[in-house]
């Protein structure tokens, strides 16, 4: 079963030494690996031509919320924190944000040749029943999969509700995706599901996987 609860950590290099930062992450994950509920960690590095405050996104995967809370308040994270404040990480890396999401679903294009590029889209959704909005998003993703994406995973912020909230789409592709979002256009003749009352692109991020740790 795919991990259901995801902790995204956004970071940037303070001195531009990305080799040192990636080496630090390898040691950092090695310490966190002492937490049995951490199932996987994937580190993405931002493409230099994409504007965003975060150079990296690290996605930590857990089976459920209980597994995340075990990690959040456990000995492994505290050990890693002490290494940060007493070592290279204190000056070399800056954490710009941490957010938790639930993985809702993934869709994959079986004809895709590979997944080199990863585009992350953060959308702010207005009100709407999640069952209907999710179905509408699945239909939009169907269009996206026909336009170059090889796989799409949707994560929903843990605090989101039918009143609205944030979702993140991780889009894998073998070529860079165009910046325009025409695939989100809901003016089809037969709209499936229910569009949210509003939709805003909060931010866009694009990069590649530079490290992947799994049990």
N, C-alpha and C positions, 0 to 999 in steps of 0.2 A: 504494500500500500504506500502511495506517495505521501511524504510528510505533509501535514495539514496546517501547521502553525509556523509562520516565518518571521524572523526578526531581521530587518534590513538595517545595516549600519553604513552610513555614508561618511567618507573620510577624504582628506586631502593630504598631499605631501607638503611639509612645511619648508623643505630645503631643495626640492626637486630631485632628490636622489631616490628614484623609483626602484632601483635594484635593492637598495638597503630597505626600503619600505616593504617590498614583497618578501624579502628574507625575514623581516620582522613578523610579517603576517604568518609565515610558515611556523615560526616559533610560537606565536600567539595561539594559533589553532591547536598546536601540539599540547599546550597547557589546558586549553578548554576541552580537549578531547577526553579529559578525565571525567567529564560529565557524561554519563551513559545516555542521557536523553537527547544529546546533540547527535543528530543522525548524519548531517552533511553540512559542509560550508563551501560556498562557491564565491570566488573573488573575481570581480569584473573591473577592468580598467577603462576609463573614459577615452574615447577618441579625441585627439588634440583639436580637431576642428569643430567640436561640439561645446558650446558654452554652458558651463554648470559649475557651481562652487565645489562639487565633490569630484575628486579624481577617481575614486573607487567606490564601488558598492560591494559589500560582503553580505551574502544571503545565508543566514543560519537557519537550518531546517530542523523542526521538532515534530514529534508525532501528534501533539495536542498542546493545549494551553497549560495543562499540568506539567508536561515535560519542559516547557519554556520556563515556568515559574520555578521548577526545580533547578534549572540552570541559572536563572536570574538571581536567586538567593543562595546559591550553592558555593562550595569551597573552591571549585575550579575557576569560577569567574572572579572570586576574590583574589585568588593566587595570580591570575592574569592581570588584575588591576594593580597589584603591588609591583609586578614587573614593569608595567607601564610607568608608574610614578617614580620608579627608582632606576629606570634604564633608558635606552635609546628612544622608546616611544614617547617619553615625556616631552621631547623637543622635536622629534622627527615626524610625528603624525598628529593631525587634529581631527577629532570626530565632529562632523558638522550636523549630524542628525541620527536619531534612532527611531524606527517606527515598526509596529507589529501588525501583521496581516494574517488573514486566514486564506489558504489556497482554496478557491471555489471550483475551478475546473481548468483543464488544458485541452487544446485541440491541436492536431498535427496533420500536416499535409504529407500523405504517404509517398507522393511523387517527388518530394524535395530531395535535393542532392546533398545538402549539408547545412550546417548552422554555424557560420563563422561570426556573423554580426549579431549583436544583441541590442535592441532598441527598447527602452523603458519609457512608458507613457503614464503619467500620473493624471488621472481625471477626477474632477470634483463633480459628483452627481447630485442633482436636485432630488426632490421627493419622488417616490414611486415604489410600489410593492416589489420587493426584491425578486420574487419569482418571475414577474413580468419583465423587469429591467434586465435580469440575468439572461433571459431568453432573447431579448432584443440585442444584447451585447454578443451573444453566441452567433446570431444572424449577421451582425456587423463583422465579426471575426471570420465568418465563412467567406465574406467578400475579400477580406484581407489575405486569407490563405490562397485566394486565387490571384493575388497581385504580388507574389514573391515571398511571402512569409512561409517558413517551414513548420513553425510551432508557435503557439500562443498560450501563455498561462495567465489567468486572471487571479489577482489577489485582492481581497477586500479588507479595508482597515477594520480592526477589531471593534472600534467604537461606532462604525457605520450602522445605519438602521434604515427602515423604510422612509424616514424623514430625509435621508440623503447621507452623503459621506464620500470618502475617497476610495478609489480603486486604482490599482496599478496593473498594467499589462506588460509582461515580459514577452517581447516578440523576437524570435530567432529567425534568421534568414541567411541565405548564402550570398546575398548582395545587399549593400546599404539600402534601407527603405527611403522613399521620398519623404520630405518633411511635411507635405500636405496630408490632410486627414480626410480626404474625400470618401474613404471607405466607411466613415462614421455617418455619412449622409443618410437620413432616414426617410427620404422621399420616394421610397420604392412603392410600387403599386399595391403590394400586399405586405404591410409591415407586420412582422411576427413579434410577439411579446409586447411590451409597453415601454416606450422611451421614457427616460426620466424627465422631470419637469424642466430641468436645465442640465447643461453639460459644458464644463470649462476645462481646457487643458491647463493644468497647474504648471507642469514642467515636462521637458523631454530630455532624455539622457541616452547616450549610445556608446557602446564599447565592446570589448571582447573579454572572454574568459582568460585569465592568466594563471589561475590555480583552482583546483577542485579537490576537496578532501571528503572522503566517504568511508563509512565503516564496511 
